[in-house]
Amino acid sequence: MQGIVYDATKIKVCQAFYEICDYAELSREWADALWKDILSRKQIYEELIYYIEHHTFMDQLKVCGYTLCDLYVWQMNRYNLIKDTGKNSRTCNKEKMAMQAFRTMADLMANPEEGQRKLDYGQGMDKL
């Protein structure tokens, strides 16, 4: 079998992604949907690889003026509002916030107008 090159990169990325989602206590269905969207968007996939390797965002991808770091902060603010704490506590699952930032970026890429409206409008108590 000369000439066959096997690249297991996507398999390793997939395993690491699902480990993060399991740790974040995200459902398998939720993770499957996000994984599918990540695979169909090369820039998000590259951001995910960087996140897995460095546990921080590369922040090269910008959609409607938002980077993954911006979306992570937005998720944190949303969490703080829901929990009514004013700040994220030790109980806040940062991995979950990061994966939700990836979900928001994928949604923003799929529907920029709707996504930007949601992000720019803000989160009032009646939006929960």
C-alpha positions in Angstrom: 0.0 0.0 0.0 2.6 2.5 -1.0 1.5 6.0 -1.7 -1.4 6.1 0.7 -1.1 8.9 3.2 -3.5 8.8 6.2 -4.1 12.1 8.0 -5.8 11.6 11.4 -5.9 15.3 12.2 -9.7 15.6 11.8 -10.3 12.5 13.9 -8.1 14.0 16.7 -9.8 17.4 16.5 -13.2 15.7 16.5 -12.2 13.7 19.6 -10.9 16.8 21.4 -14.0 18.7 20.4 -16.4 16.1 21.9 -14.3 15.8 25.0 -14.7 19.6 25.6 -18.4 19.3 24.9 -18.8 16.4 27.3 -16.9 18.4 30.0 -19.1 21.4 29.3 -22.2 19.1 29.7 -23.5 19.9 26.3 -25.8 17.4 24.8 -24.6 15.1 22.0 -27.2 16.4 19.7 -26.1 20.0 20.3 -22.4 19.0 19.8 -23.2 17.0 16.6 -25.0 20.1 15.1 -22.1 22.4 16.0 -19.5 19.9 14.7 -21.3 19.7 11.4 -21.3 23.5 11.1 -17.7 23.7 12.1 -16.7 21.2 9.4 -18.5 23.2 6.7 -16.7 26.5 7.6 -12.9 26.2 7.3 -12.2 29.4 9.2 -14.1 28.2 12.3 -12.5 24.8 12.0 -9.0 26.5 12.1 -10.1 28.6 15.1 -11.2 25.4 16.8 -7.9 23.7 16.2 -6.1 26.7 17.7 -8.5 26.7 20.7 -7.9 23.0 21.4 -4.1 23.5 21.1 -3.8 26.8 23.1 -7.0 27.0 25.1 -7.5 30.5 23.9 -8.9 32.1 20.7 -6.8 32.8 17.7 -9.3 35.6 16.9 -8.5 35.8 13.2 -12.1 35.3 12.1 -14.2 38.4 12.2 -17.9 38.4 11.1 -20.0 41.5 11.3 -17.3 43.1 13.4 -17.3 40.2 16.0 -14.5 37.8 16.8 -14.8 34.6 18.9 -13.4 36.5 21.9 -16.2 39.1 21.5 -18.7 36.3 21.3 -17.2 34.6 24.4 -17.5 37.9 26.4 -21.1 38.2 25.1 -21.8 34.7 26.4 -20.3 35.6 29.8 -22.4 38.7 30.0 -25.5 36.6 29.1 -24.6 34.0 31.8 -24.2 36.8 34.4 -27.6 38.2 33.5 -29.3 34.9 33.7 -27.6 34.0 37.0 -28.1 37.6 38.2 -24.6 37.6 39.7 -23.0 40.6 38.0 -19.9 38.6 37.5 -19.0 35.0 36.5 -18.4 32.8 39.4 -16.4 29.7 39.9 -19.5 27.7 39.0 -19.5 29.3 35.5 -18.4 26.6 33.0 -15.9 28.5 30.8 -15.7 25.6 28.3 -19.4 25.8 27.8 -19.1 29.5 27.2 -16.3 28.9 24.6 -18.4 26.3 22.8 -21.4 28.6 22.8 -19.2 31.3 21.3 -18.3 28.9 18.4 -22.1 28.2 18.0 -22.9 31.9 17.9 -20.1 32.4 15.3 -21.5 29.6 13.1 -25.0 31.1 13.4 -23.6 34.6 12.6 -21.9 33.2 9.5 -25.1 31.4 8.4 -27.4 34.4 8.9 -25.3 37.6 9.5 -28.3 40.0 9.5 -30.2 38.1 12.2 -27.1 37.4 14.2 -25.9 40.9 14.2 -29.3 42.2 15.2 -29.4 39.8 18.2 -25.9 40.7 19.3 -26.3 44.5 18.8 -29.7 44.7 20.4 -28.5 43.3 23.7 -30.0 41.0 26.3 -32.8 42.4 28.4 -34.6 40.4 31.1 -37.5 39.8 28.7 -35.1 38.2 26.2 -34.4 35.2 28.3 
